[in-house]
Amino acid sequence: MNVPGHRDKFDRLVALRHRLDPIEDFELWYWTTLTACTNAYNAGAHDAGLTVAEAAFSTIPGMYVVPDADGSWHRELRELGDVSHVGWPPVGGEKPDDIVLLEHAIHRIEVFRDPCLRGHRRPDAAVVAECDEAFGVVTTVMARRLEAAA
């Protein structure tokens, strides 16, 4: 898997996630988990040839922030590269089973975003356990895809 940056970001986010208390630091723990998942998904989608791997950062579907030679950035419409969230924008094409599994696992985590961070649901051990179990699927898929690419 030759995907610039995603693996390193994933590893750093996993390390940070382990330093956070999932209940006391839920918001940071959750965003760290979800951001790690998004990096794993983008790496997998790039590796599977579903999206384009490049140094352009998704803002809204189709719009990317792209680096310039002088160190500045500009906005540009581009073909699908990194996604901001699984399903936003949707990734088309014939998806390998592991990418479908990755999508399902990340959606299991995404369902807690609005109720726990923006709503009135207090995160508890059951929420953490569900997120942890789904994150385990993400890390397993990521590891297998890296092994296969090595």
Stockholm file with secondary structure:
# STOCKHOLM 1.0

chainA/1-150         MNVPGHRDKFDRLVALRHRLDPIEDFELWYWTTLTACTNAYNAGAHDAGLTVAEAAFSTIPGMYVVPDADGSWHRELRELGDVSHVGWPPVGGEKPDDIVLLEHAIHRIEVFRDPCLRGHRRPDAAVVAECDEAFGVVTTVMARRLEAAA
#=GR chainA/1-150 SS CCCTTHHHHHHHHHHHHHHSCTTTTHHHHHHHHHHHHHHHHHHHHHHTTSSCCSSCEEEETTEEEEECTTSCEEEEECSSCCCSBTTBSCCCSCCCHHHHHHHHHHHHHHTTHIIIIISSCCCCHHHHHHHHHHHHHHHHHHHHHHHHHC
#=GC SS_cons         CCCTTHHHHHHHHHHHHHHSCTTTTHHHHHHHHHHHHHHHHHHHHHHTTSSCCSSCEEEETTEEEEECTTSCEEEEECSSCCCSBTTBSCCCSCCCHHHHHHHHHHHHHHTTHIIIIISSCCCCHHHHHHHHHHHHHHHHHHHHHHHHHC
//
